[in-house]
């Protein structure tokens, strides 16, 4: 992956050191997509890097950010998501894995919730 202009803020919004989602950063990212829909592609790339991270906390926070985008950025964001097969594949992998490590249950449940809605 080459770095995305949004990678730094997405990394901060999905940091393994956060106890809960950073709603302020998430809202800022979503606002940037709504301000300029062309930003959706770069945000997707940055989120993909985080969903493919092996840390389940990072995955959960990335899925939370992705869900915010799907719910708040309209059809163009959802259409862009459909163009990112790797990201959709990550969501499916997270949803279907056996939860063995600490923290995996939370990200698995979030992925399943997203698939079911």
N, C-alpha and C positions, 0 to 999 in steps of 0.2 A: 504494500500500500504506500502511495505517496501521501505526504501530510496534507490534510485538508485545512482550509482557513478556520474551520470550526473545531478542529481537533483539540486545541487547548481548552476551550470552554466546555466541550463535551467531556473531556478527561476530568476536568474539575467537577462537573455536575454528576459524574459517575465514579468518583473517587472511592476506592476501597476503605478509606478512612471515615467516610460519612456514616452516621448512624441512621439517618433517614434521608429521603430525597431532598435535594437542595432546590426547593420550589422556585426561589428567586432566579437561579441560573437557568432552570428548565424553562421558565416563562420567558426569560430573555432570549433563549434559543428559539423558542416557538415564535416569539414576536419578530425575530429576524427572518424567519421563513415567511411569515405572513406579510412582512414588509416587502420582501423581494422573493417571490416563489422560486426563482432560480437557485436560491440558497438551499432548497430542499435536497438537491443531489449531494451537495457537500455535507450537509447534516447527516444524511443517510450513510455516507462513507465513514464519517466519524463514529456514528452509532455502531456500524458494523464492526469496527475495530474493537469496540467495547463488548459487544455480544459474543465475539469470538475469544474474549479473554477467559482464562481458566478460573478466575475468581468468581464464585457465585454471587457475591455482593455486587461486584461490578456489573455482572450480567443483569441482576435484578434492577439496578438503577438505570441501566441502558434500556431495558424493556419498559420501564416506567416512562422514560423520556420518549421512547418510540410511541407508546400508547398516547401520550399527550399530543404528539404530532398528528397521529391518526384522528384523534377526537377534535382537534382544534385548528387544523390547517387546511381542511377541505379536501376535495377530490383530487387536486393536483398532487398533494403530498401522498395520498393513497396510491395514485397511479405511479408515482415515482417509486414507492415501496415495492410495487409489483415488478418493477424493472430490476430489482436487486435480489436475485434468486439466492445469493449467498446469505444475505441477511434473513430471508424467509427460512432458509435451511437451518440457520443458527437457532431461530425461534423453535423450529420443530425438534431439533436435537435437544435443546434445553427442556422442552415439554415432555419428551419421551424417555429421558435418561432415568436410570435408577438413582434415587437420592441416597447417597452414602456418606458424603462429607457434610460437615456442618455448614449450614447456610444454603445448601442446594435446594432444600424444600421450598424456600421462599421464591427463588427464581423459577423453579419448575412450576409452581402454582401460578405465578404471574404469566408465564408463557401459555399455560393451559387456559387461563382466563382470557387472554388475548385471542386465542384460536377459537374459543367458544362464543365470542361476541362478534 
